[in-house]
Amino acid sequence: MSSRDVTTPARGPSENVLEVVRTLRDSLRRSDRKVADVVLADPRRILNATVAETAEIAEVSQPTVIRFCAAIGCQGFQDFKLRLAQSLALGTPATHSVLSGSDTLSEVVEKIFDYTITSLDWARHHLEPGPLEAAVEAILKAGHIEFFGHGASGIVAADAQQKFPLFGISCGAQIDSHQQIMAASMMKPGQVAVVISNTGRTRSIIEVARTARETGATVIGMTGADAPLALYCDIVLKVETLDNTNIYTPTISRIAALAVVDVLSTAVALRRDDAHRKRFARMKQRLNELRFNNDAP
């Protein structure tokens, strides 16, 4: 099938249109790709251009510019420009945020923050509410939670492990792969295993998910892609971030996963009763008492 025959799926108005263009670029018609290329190359120039000027810059016809807008899910050129302005307010797209050895410190700061903000916004709008609600409900009912992850995902698991006990949930986070299999093997119905892998292809984590599921535990997978891990999970939270494999790229997948852990833990906390909220308030007060006040030297 040629690119001319590809029907591009509509995209929601809340998505970062620059990342939509970047993601869909290769599936567009050849002439539409020329428009995509000039948009990605200099989005601010296109923001201030008319349809005719955009067509001239891209060396295509004006109807092609309109067709390009429709292909990426916009309701005409003005809708595209509005969404483009919103995207630029979030920061430059990932395609403009690749770091190089010649970057100054100020450029490194700008690129990393822009890339992080843009990618977090992308992850937020691709996080499906149905599985998220199912995960919250499963955690609320859980007698115990085990978090599993390696590398950057292991950091996310450790962060989750220190948050959820605050809301009255017993939990653990094993880092050693042997300990993980042992913990997964000892799980039982009524417990929850949260397996975290950005690629969803780490063999040992997939084995942990399979083992925990065989015990009757509910398995929640947190992954950044459609991958084999999902086959062994009861609930899949897809935390999709922007692909950028440049050697200097910051670990945005970990930041996005940490944000989702915060969403889950906060949602659980909000659904606890008044008695729990009072216990939590007392705990926060005791922590505050361990800190110097503003008048201390």
Secondary structure, DSSP 8 states (H G I E B T S, - for coil): --GGG-------TTS-HHHHHHHHGGGS-HHHHHHHHHHHH-HHHHHT--HHHHHHHHTS-HHHHHHHHHHTT-SSHHHHHHHHHHHHHH---GGG----TT--HHHHHHHHHHHHHHHHHHHHHHS-HHHHHHHHHHHHH-S-EEEE--THHHHHHHHHHHHGGGGT--EEEE-SHHHHHHHHHT--TT-EEEEEESSS--HHHHHHHHHHHHTT-EEEEEESSS-GGGGG-SEEEE--------TT---HHHHHHHHHHHHHHHHHHHTS-HHHHHHHHHHHHHHHHTS--TT--
